[in-house]
Amino acid sequence: MPHRKARTADIEQRLLIDAIYHRYHYDFRGYAQASLKRRLGTALGHFGCETLSQLQDRVLHDASVFPALLEYLTVQVSDMFRDPSYFRSLREEVVPLLRTYPSLKIWVAGCSAGEEVYSLAILLQEEGLLDRTLIYATDINPQALRAAESGVFDMTRVAAFTENHARSGAKGSLSDYYTARYGRVVLDKTLREHIVFSDHSLATDNVFAEVHFVSCRNVLIYFERDLQNRALGLFRDALCHRGFLGLGAKESLRFSDQSDAFDDFVLEDRIYRKKAGL
């Protein structure tokens, strides 16, 4: 009986994900099913549903339900300058090569609430490159994009942000880039002037610009292999000649279809460089 219930739950999950795709055009079919199962299990309690079939019924017939469910289906966990060694490697190894371009375009894919994109903007400002840089920050979650565009974070998070920033090889104080008020911090609007926030799905959308650097960290771990390969193919196609790709600490190109398209650049920090001639 438990086995039958598990099979039924798996069928319900597939049907719900298919329903979301056909009704709202969000494609989670290539996402890691175990991760989705955990998130949907949490969502059931929030929506007061006993089964995924009940949740599917509400998703299909009540348009207000899906935006709330999307918060459970997308991962919104990050910090500014998360994994400081990654940002130190960007500063020391990648930035000197980016300096050789008269203008720069950078793509932060899966930007969530904006922690990483603002980290990159601050790093580029410290290195004197932000004025000639345009950063595309994309995500599938409209609410996350709105939060990112506001540049507002809770004050309780700033101590961790500040420590990470210092460990990244910072050339100043993080406090130079925000104003504190009413228990929150607001990032300097001059940072936001160089960022374009936009909806983009790695599952269904295509390349929209040629860029010099793609940073997509801690996103691919939530994808099944085929979707990982699709996303990495987009990054390869978006990158200019000898452009750079940064992934998360638990992600790798090693077993992907795109492994032959990139050279290791700073392997310990998952920074790769597109091979010549591609």
C-alpha positions, 0 to 999 in steps of 0.5 A: 500500500505505501508503494502504491501511494508513492506511485500515485503521488509521483503521478500527481506530481507529473500531472501538476507540473504538466498543468502548470506548463500548459496553463501558465507556460512555466516549465518545471518538467526538467527540474530535479523531481526529488527537489520539487517533491520536497517543495510541493510537500511544503506548499500543500500545508500552506494551501490547505491541500491534502493531495497534489491533485487538490492543489492542481485543481486550485492552480487550474481554476484560481489564477491567484494561487499560482503566483504564491505557489511559484514562491515554493517552486523557485529557490530564493536562498542566497547572500551577497558575496556568497562563497567569497573565494569565487568573488576573489577569483573574479577580482584577481583572475577574470577582471584583468582580462575584462579590462581589455574590453571597451564595454562589458555585458554580463548575464546573471542567470537565476538572479533570485532577489538580487544578492549576486547581481549587486555583489557583482555590481559592487565588485565592478565598481571597486575595480573601476569597470561598472561605468562601462558595464551592463548587467542582465539579471534574469529569473523566472519569478516576477516577485523575486525580480521586483524584490531584486529591482528594489535593492532592499534587504533586511538589516539582520542580513548585513553582518554576513554580507559585510563579512563575505564582502571583506573576504572577497578582497574588497577595496572599501566598506560595504556600507559605502553602497547602502543607506540604512533605514527602519531596519532595512538597507537600500542599495545605492541607486547608481548600482541599479542604473547598470542593471536590467532586470528581466524575466527569462526561463532557462527551460524555454527561452533562448539567448537574448544577447552576446555577453562577456561573462555569465554567472549562474550559481546554484541553479543547475543543481535543481535541474535534471541532466537534459535541462542542465545541458540546455542551460549550459548550451545557452551560456555557450551560445551567449558568450563572446569569443573566450568569454567566462562562465561561473557556476556554483560550488557544487556544480560542474561542467565535467559530465555535461554535453558542454564540457568540451566547449570550455577550458578550466580557468579557476577550477576550484571556484568553478570558473570556466572559459569558452574555448577559442573557435566556438 
